[in-house]
Amino acid sequence: MTNVKTAIIAGGGIGGLVTALQLHRAGVDVKVFESVSEIRALGVGINLLPHAVRVLTELGLEEKLEETGLPTRELIYVNKFGSRIWQEDRGKHAGYEWSQYSIHRGRLQMLLLDAVKKRLGEEAVRTGHHLGSFEETADGVTARFVDKKTGEPLGEHSADVLIAADGIHSVVRRHFYPDEGLPKYGKRILWRAVTEGEPYLSGRSMIMAGHQNQKFVAYPIGPEEEGRGRSLINWIAELWVDDMPEPADWNKSIDREKFASAFADWDFGWLNVPKLIEGAEAVYEFPMVDRDPLPQWSFGRVTLLGDAAHPMYPIGSNGASQAILDSEALRIAIEEQPDAESALKAYESVRLAPTAQIVRTNRQNGPEVVMQMAEERAPEGFDRIEDVIPREELVAVADRYKQIAGFDKESLNRKAVGVRD
């Protein structure tokens, strides 16, 4: 058992909160410091893949996930005319021991926040505390916090380790890599929103339509709406755009006319894209960005986690899931290693290379590359996908990504024995 007894986590997002639950499970006294003054259920939808759901299940959160999200029935890729390229069952429907959940990001964050406060105490999470600076001392780490709006000092706190879960603009990452600059822009803009509408296909279908330069993603995320015979549909419209918006403009509400005309004729019969776009109350704009993989995350008693360590394109439904896997690896390392420095290095050794491979694979469209293959080989559409892309080629793409991202069914299901025990 390591000598890590206390930890500071910078960042109260999904990665930070799950890490707090993991370290508490290991007997570590944890404090989470979040920049915003109030954590609220903001954002739109995300997906939790079976490997991440396994981790959350081990933390006793499966029942809450079932109440808050929807188990995804299947994933379907179609071309810009709505013709099916590839379809596969997901989660338990595909034979996994765990579901895949489509869930509202903000509701998931509040679910995790509630669990942290119940298990660690109300004082375990301190909002309005932005990490200003930190330094390693002889026997720990001292972090200094400020009010992000005013710059007013809010005191300092010390612990055995500092875990930076402070996102793509991480203060800690910038400390160790001061010349890195802005995130890498992928020449695409994402417009995201939710719209209540009629259920489509199975009612729990995740669809991706188009190709790499023009894409539309949709999946339902609302158990309450489903109970009323309706569907709360999370959607993402994506287009190639040469110039990246200024960072201050990220995650801002915009006029849908900025992009809606590009999808004006995308009515597939079973899904009316223009109607979904029109029905949203607010639409938010994000650039598709990531950062280059790093050679090192852990420096003495300080380490990076989640988007601070490995921000990746939102391809393959994998970003939040990888942060959750980070949290488990960190907890195991702390339980198994004799001291803080070796624990953080052991965590890094398990997670750095796999996440770097995912970052690079997502830059090549990950499993969504089948949509680009269909566009390049049959830009005017097709009658039979088998005439355009052999099934063996489609299967190979899907299987390879599951291997890279760590959720191939056979390997993952072997871990179910540990859950049952």
C-alpha positions, 0 to 999 in steps of 0.5 A: 500500500502506498504512502499516499494519504491525501490528494488534491484534484484540480477540476470538478468535471467527469474525470476529476469527480470519478477520480475522487471516488476512486481515490476515496475507495483507496483510502485517500483523503481527497479534495476537489477544487473547481474553477466555476462558482457553481457546478450545474447540469450544462452541456449536451450528450455524450456516450459512455462505452462498456469499458467505462460503464464497467468502472462506474459499475464497480463504483456502485453507480450502475443504478443511477446510470440506468435512471439518468441515461439510455442504453444505446441499442445500435450504432448505424453509419449512413451516407449523405443520402441516408443509405446504410454503410454499417450497423452493429449492436452496442453494449449488452445487445452486442453481448457485452456484460455492460451497457453503452449509455447515451447520457446528458453530460451535465446530468452525468456530472451532477450524478457524480457530484452527488456521489462524491458529496455523499461519500466524501462529504460536502466539503470535499468539493470546493467551487470558485477555486481556480488553480493559480500555481503550485509547487512541490515540497519535500513531503508533498505538493502545495497548490495556490488558488484564486478567484478566476474572475477577479484574480483574488487569492483564495489561499493554499492547500497541501497534499501528497499528490496533485491530480490535474483534471483541469481540461484541455486548457490545463494550468498544470499542463501549461506549467510543464509544457509552456511552449505548447500553445493553442490546441490543434485545430482539425479544420472542422466546426461542431454545432451541438444541441438537443431537440425533443422529437419523435423517436426514430428507428429502434428509439435508441439508435445512434446514427452518424451520417455523411463523411469527414467534411460534412457529418450529422450525428444523433442519438437519444439521451432522455429516459423521461422523454422516452417514458412519454413516448417522445425522444430527447435527441442529442445532435451534432452538425459538423462542417469543414471550416478553414479558420478556428474560432477564437478560444473566447468564442468556444462553447457559445450559442450561435445562430443556426443559420450559420450552418443549417443550409448545408443540411437542408435536404438531409431528410432520410424519411426515418430522420428529418435533419432540418427539422431537428436543427430547427427544433433546438432551443439553443445551438452551441459551437465548438471547434474540433481540437485536440493536442499532440500526445505528450512524452510525460504526464507525471512529474514527481507528485504531480500528474495529468488526467483526462483532457489535461493529459490526452484531449482527443477529437470527439470521434468514436464516442471515447473522450469521457470514457478514457478519463474514467479509465484513467481514474481506475488506473491511477487508483490501482497504481496508488494501491500497489506502489510504495510511494507517490512518485512511483505510483504516478509513474506506474499510472502513466506507464499504463495509460500514456501509450494507449491514449496517444494511439487513440488521439492519432487514430481519431485524427484519421477518423477512427471507426468513422472512416467507413463513412469517408470510404463510402463517400470516396468510392460512391459519391453519388450513392449506392444500392448495395454497400457490399458493391462498394466496401466488402463486409470484411473490410467494414468488420476489420475497421470496427474491430480494430478501433475496439482493440485500440480503444480498449473495449473489444468484447472478448477481452473486456468480458473477461473482467466481468468475473472480477465484478461478480466477485 
